[in-house]
Amino acid sequence: MNFEDLATKFDLTEMEKRIFTRLKDILNGKSDAKEFYSPKEFGKITGIKYSTIAYKCLIGKLKARQDAPGCSWQIYASEIERLKGEANQNF
C-alpha cells in the first residue's frame, strides 16, 4: 500500500492548515474555540438550510457525529474551513 492511497496532497495540506489554525487560536488565547457546531449554528454560519445540513450529515457529505441514533448531529468545526476551501477552488 502506498502512502498516496491513504491521503492526497490536498488532504495533508488541509490538515496542516487546521493544525496551524488551531495552534494559532490557542496561542492567541482562543482555546475555547468550538470543536463542533449544531446544525442550526452551522446553518447560520454557512447559509445552508437546516434540512440540507441534516441530510448531508446523514449521507456522510459533512463530517459529523451523533451520540446515539436519533440524537442531534454535531458537525466538526473543520467542515467550515473545508467548505470555504472548496468554494475558493471553484472560482
VEXPAVO-620561 format. One line per 2 residues: number of its first residue (from 1); for each residue x, y, z of N, C-alpha, C, O. Coordinates in nm, 4 decimals. Example, Ala and Ser with C-alpha at 12.3 -4.5 7.8 and 13.67 -1.06 7.14 Angstrom:
residues 2
1> 1.3190,-0.5690,0.7800,1.2300,-0.4500,0.7800,1.3200,-0.3300,0.7800,1.4236,-0.3319,0.8465 | 1.2850,-0.2250,0.7080,1.3670,-0.1060,0.7140,1.2900,0.0030,0.7870,1.3409,0.1138,0.8039
//
This chain:
residues 91
1> 0.0846,-0.1179,0.0000,0.0000,0.0000,0.0000,0.0892,0.1244,0.0000,0.1826,0.1356,0.0794 | 0.0591,0.2158,-0.0889,0.1320,0.3417,-0.0977,0.0720,0.4455,-0.0044,-0.0467,0.4411,0.0278
3> 0.1557,0.5388,0.0382,0.1070,0.6485,0.1224,0.0005,0.7285,0.0485,-0.0933,0.7790,0.1101 | 0.0148,0.7403,-0.0836,-0.0816,0.8162,-0.1636,-0.2210,0.7548,-0.1567,-0.3206,0.8239,-0.1781
5> -0.2283,0.6250,-0.1269,-0.3573,0.5584,-0.1142,-0.4295,0.6007,0.0138,-0.5518,0.5898,0.0228 | -0.3546,0.6487,0.1121,-0.4125,0.6862,0.2406,-0.4583,0.8307,0.2447,-0.5615,0.8614,0.3042
7> -0.3821,0.9202,0.1818,-0.4147,1.0631,0.1854,-0.3573,1.1312,0.0620,-0.2489,1.0973,0.0145 | -0.4326,1.2277,0.0118,-0.3836,1.3053,-0.1020,-0.3043,1.4249,-0.0506,-0.3086,1.4577,0.0680
9> -0.2330,1.4885,-0.1405,-0.1578,1.6084,-0.1037,-0.2534,1.7158,-0.0513,-0.2213,1.7870,0.0439 | -0.3706,1.7269,-0.1137,-0.4719,1.8233,-0.0690,-0.5153,1.7929,0.0739,-0.5265,1.8838,0.1562
11> -0.5402,1.6638,0.1041,-0.5798,1.6242,0.2399,-0.4754,1.6669,0.3421,-0.5091,1.7209,0.4475 | -0.3487,1.6424,0.3106,-0.2405,1.6773,0.4027,-0.2266,1.8281,0.4187,-0.2004,1.8767,0.5287
13> -0.2440,1.9015,0.3109,-0.2369,2.0477,0.3178,-0.3500,2.1019,0.4038,-0.3283,2.1912,0.4857 | -0.4703,2.0488,0.3860,-0.5846,2.0926,0.4673,-0.5645,2.0586,0.6149,-0.5992,2.1378,0.7026
15> -0.5090,1.9419,0.6415,-0.4824,1.9027,0.7799,-0.3791,1.9976,0.8417,-0.3931,2.0398,0.9565 | -0.2776,2.0298,0.7657,-0.1747,2.1225,0.8145,-0.2361,2.2592,0.8461,-0.2035,2.3193,0.9484
17> -0.3241,2.3083,0.7594,-0.3916,2.4367,0.7834,-0.4721,2.4325,0.9117,-0.4664,2.5254,0.9923 | -0.5482,2.3236,0.9313,-0.6302,2.3101,1.0522,-0.5441,2.3070,1.1776,-0.5782,2.3688,1.2785
19> -0.4327,2.2349,1.1713,-0.3442,2.2256,1.2873,-0.2866,2.3623,1.3207,-0.2884,2.4036,1.4367 | -0.2354,2.4331,1.2199,-0.1759,2.5638,1.2455,-0.2799,2.6667,1.2898,-0.2509,2.7519,1.3738
21> -0.3998,2.6593,1.2342,-0.5068,2.7499,1.2765,-0.5415,2.7243,1.4219,-0.5583,2.8183,1.4996 | -0.5524,2.5982,1.4587,-0.5854,2.5632,1.5980,-0.4740,2.6079,1.6928,-0.5014,2.6627,1.7995
23> -0.3494,2.5846,1.6542,-0.2370,2.6278,1.7378,-0.2342,2.7795,1.7534,-0.2083,2.8316,1.8619 | -0.2611,2.8492,1.6438,-0.2649,2.9956,1.6486,-0.3751,3.0431,1.7422,-0.3551,3.1369,1.8194
25> -0.4919,2.9787,1.7357,-0.6020,3.0132,1.8256,-0.5621,2.9919,1.9714,-0.5894,3.0762,2.0569 | -0.4982,2.8802,1.9986,-0.4566,2.8506,2.1358,-0.3550,2.9538,2.1843,-0.3643,3.0031,2.2967
27> -0.2586,2.9859,2.0991,-0.1556,3.0837,2.1372,-0.2125,3.2236,2.1555,-0.1588,3.3025,2.2333 | -0.3204,3.2551,2.0850,-0.3847,3.3868,2.0970,-0.4941,3.3880,2.2033,-0.5732,3.4820,2.2105
29> -0.4984,3.2831,2.2860,-0.5950,3.2789,2.3951,-0.7345,3.2377,2.3540,-0.8295,3.2582,2.4296 | -0.7488,3.1808,2.2373,-0.8808,3.1366,2.1909,-0.8950,2.9855,2.2083,-0.9449,2.9166,2.1194
31> -0.8515,2.9352,2.3220,-0.8562,2.7912,2.3442,-0.9993,2.7398,2.3587,-1.0230,2.6190,2.3605 | -1.0943,2.8330,2.3690,-1.2338,2.7932,2.3792,-1.2985,2.7774,2.2418,-1.4206,2.7663,2.2306
33> -1.2153,2.7766,2.1374,-1.2683,2.7616,2.0026,-1.3525,2.6340,1.9950,-1.3141,2.5298,2.0480 | -1.4659,2.6437,1.9294,-1.5578,2.5308,1.9223,-1.4988,2.4180,1.8389,-1.4325,2.4402,1.7376
35> -1.5249,2.2989,1.8842,-1.4833,2.1811,1.8085,-1.5983,2.1294,1.7227,-1.5768,2.0694,1.6173 | -1.7217,2.1539,1.7698,-1.8411,2.1084,1.6995,-1.9450,2.2195,1.6929,-1.9476,2.3097,1.7767
37> -2.0312,2.2109,1.5905,-2.1445,2.3027,1.5766,-2.2716,2.2204,1.5627,-2.2698,2.1111,1.5061 | -2.3812,2.2732,1.6143,-2.5111,2.2110,1.5909,-2.5510,2.2441,1.4466,-2.4962,2.3376,1.3883
39> -2.6445,2.1701,1.3885,-2.6900,2.2037,1.2533,-2.7432,2.3473,1.2435,-2.7240,2.4137,1.1416 | -2.8096,2.3948,1.3484,-2.8625,2.5317,1.3479,-2.7478,2.6335,1.3440,-2.7518,2.7286,1.2660
41> -2.6459,2.6135,1.4282,-2.5300,2.7039,1.4285,-2.4573,2.6983,1.2951,-2.4177,2.8013,1.2405 | -2.4398,2.5770,1.2429,-2.3706,2.5579,1.1154,-2.4452,2.6294,1.0029,-2.3838,2.6896,0.9148
43> -2.5777,2.6220,1.0070,-2.6596,2.6899,0.9072,-2.6464,2.8405,0.9134,-2.6412,2.9064,0.8096 | -2.6408,2.8966,1.0342,-2.6242,3.0417,1.0488,-2.4903,3.0870,0.9922,-2.4815,3.1934,0.9310
45> -2.3871,3.0076,1.0121,-2.2529,3.0440,0.9657,-2.2415,3.0300,0.8143,-2.1835,3.1160,0.7480 | -2.2964,2.9221,0.7596,-2.2766,2.8910,0.6178,-2.3889,2.9373,0.5257,-2.3688,2.9527,0.4052
47> -2.5084,2.9598,0.5833,-2.6230,2.9964,0.4992,-2.6915,2.8754,0.4364,-2.7788,2.8908,0.3510 | -2.6525,2.7558,0.4782,-2.7133,2.6330,0.4261,-2.8372,2.6004,0.5099,-2.8351,2.6138,0.6323
49> -2.9448,2.5577,0.4439,-3.0689,2.5248,0.5140,-3.0490,2.4061,0.6069,-2.9703,2.3157,0.5790 | -3.1224,2.4081,0.7188,-3.1137,2.3021,0.8200,-3.1381,2.1643,0.7586,-3.0638,2.0702,0.7864
51> -3.2414,2.1518,0.6756,-3.2743,2.0215,0.6173,-3.1614,1.9691,0.5290,-3.1355,1.8488,0.5259 | -3.0948,2.0583,0.4580,-2.9815,2.0194,0.3734,-2.8649,1.9729,0.4594,-2.7988,1.8740,0.4275
53> -2.8401,2.0445,0.5686,-2.7318,2.0077,0.6595,-2.7579,1.8700,0.7192,-2.6690,1.7848,0.7202 | -2.8788,1.8478,0.7686,-2.9137,1.7187,0.8290,-2.8977,1.6052,0.7277,-2.8469,1.4982,0.7613
55> -2.9409,1.6288,0.6047,-2.9290,1.5270,0.5003,-2.7826,1.4975,0.4700,-2.7435,1.3814,0.4580 | -2.7012,1.6030,0.4575,-2.5590,1.5833,0.4271,-2.4873,1.5109,0.5410,-2.3951,1.4331,0.5164
57> -2.5281,1.5354,0.6631,-2.4731,1.4609,0.7773,-2.5099,1.3133,0.7656,-2.4261,1.2252,0.7845 | -2.6354,1.2883,0.7345,-2.6874,1.1518,0.7256,-2.6154,1.0698,0.6193,-2.5839,0.9529,0.6419
59> -2.5889,1.1304,0.5029,-2.5257,1.0553,0.3938,-2.3730,1.0644,0.3964,-2.3055,1.0070,0.3109 | -2.3185,1.1372,0.4954,-2.1735,1.1428,0.5102,-2.1032,1.2497,0.4302,-1.9806,1.2463,0.4186
61> -2.1761,1.3443,0.3746,-2.1143,1.4532,0.2988,-2.0573,1.5617,0.3897,-1.9739,1.6411,0.3463 | -2.1015,1.5658,0.5156,-2.0439,1.6533,0.6173,-1.9873,1.5645,0.7265,-2.0502,1.4667,0.7669
63> -1.8703,1.5982,0.7735,-1.8080,1.5221,0.8824,-1.8805,1.5595,1.0112,-1.8658,1.6704,1.0626 | -1.9584,1.4656,1.0616,-2.0419,1.4910,1.1790,-2.0581,1.3622,1.2579,-2.0268,1.2533,1.2096
65> -2.1071,1.3766,1.3792,-2.1295,1.2595,1.4631,-2.2596,1.2758,1.5411,-2.3117,1.3862,1.5572 | -2.3094,1.1637,1.5882,-2.4259,1.1591,1.6768,-2.3872,1.0737,1.7967,-2.3195,0.9720,1.7814
67> -2.4295,1.1140,1.9148,-2.4014,1.0332,2.0333,-2.4783,0.9013,2.0288,-2.4305,0.7989,2.0776 | -2.5958,0.9049,1.9706,-2.6793,0.7857,1.9541,-2.7756,0.8124,1.8386,-2.8040,0.9283,1.8081
69> -2.8262,0.7079,1.7741,-2.9230,0.7299,1.6658,-3.0415,0.8132,1.7148,-3.0968,0.7889,1.8221 | -3.0782,0.9108,1.6341,-3.1900,0.9981,1.6694,-3.1490,1.1223,1.7465,-3.2283,1.2153,1.7617
71> -3.0244,1.1245,1.7957,-2.9753,1.2442,1.8659,-2.9362,1.3510,1.7645,-2.9217,1.3229,1.6455 | -2.9197,1.4722,1.8124,-2.8804,1.5827,1.7255,-2.7401,1.5593,1.6696,-2.6535,1.5015,1.7354
73> -2.7208,1.6050,1.5485,-2.5893,1.5959,1.4860,-2.4943,1.6964,1.5490,-2.5358,1.8048,1.5902 | -2.3679,1.6606,1.5562,-2.2600,1.7504,1.5962,-2.1636,1.7551,1.4791,-2.1006,1.6550,1.4448
75> -2.1528,1.8721,1.4183,-2.0723,1.8873,1.2974,-1.9354,1.9421,1.3359,-1.9252,2.0419,1.4074 | -1.8318,1.8769,1.2886,-1.6961,1.9198,1.3191,-1.6732,2.0617,1.2660,-1.7104,2.0933,1.1530
77> -1.6122,2.1457,1.3480,-1.5855,2.2846,1.3108,-1.4969,2.2925,1.1863,-1.5063,2.3886,1.1099 | -1.4127,2.1944,1.1657,-1.3233,2.1922,1.0498,-1.3995,2.1901,0.9175,-1.3438,2.2242,0.8132
79> -1.5259,2.1503,0.9214,-1.6064,2.1461,0.7988,-1.6297,2.2860,0.7414,-1.6456,2.3015,0.6203 | -1.6317,2.3867,0.8268,-1.6498,2.5239,0.7777,-1.5312,2.5628,0.6906,-1.5490,2.6170,0.5815
81> -1.4106,2.5354,0.7384,-1.2901,2.5669,0.6610,-1.2842,2.4842,0.5334,-1.2421,2.5340,0.4289 | -1.3258,2.3585,0.5410,-1.3259,2.2733,0.4217,-1.4191,2.3302,0.3155,-1.3839,2.3346,0.1976
83> -1.5381,2.3738,0.3571,-1.6333,2.4310,0.2618,-1.5801,2.5609,0.2022,-1.5987,2.5868,0.0834 | -1.5137,2.6428,0.2843,-1.4534,2.7660,0.2328,-1.3479,2.7325,0.1289,-1.3411,2.7967,0.0241
85> -1.2657,2.6324,0.1571,-1.1620,2.5913,0.0627,-1.2203,2.5434,-0.0684,-1.1694,2.5772,-0.1752 | -1.3271,2.4647,-0.0614,-1.3932,2.4173,-0.1821,-1.4523,2.5318,-0.2614,-1.4449,2.5332,-0.3843
87> -1.5113,2.6284,-0.1915,-1.5705,2.7443,-0.2594,-1.4617,2.8255,-0.3295,-1.4828,2.8734,-0.4409 | -1.3472,2.8413,-0.2662,-1.2380,2.9178,-0.3253,-1.1800,2.8454,-0.4481,-1.1347,2.9108,-0.5420
89> -1.1812,2.7139,-0.4480,-1.1307,2.6383,-0.5613,-1.2224,2.6503,-0.6827,-1.1776,2.6349,-0.7963 | -1.3493,2.6776,-0.6589,-1.4459,2.6859,-0.7681,-1.4407,2.8180,-0.8425,-1.5076,2.8343,-0.9445
91> -1.3622,2.9123,-0.7927,-1.3529,3.0422,-0.8615,-1.2430,3.0440,-0.9609,-1.2215,3.1454,-1.0273
//
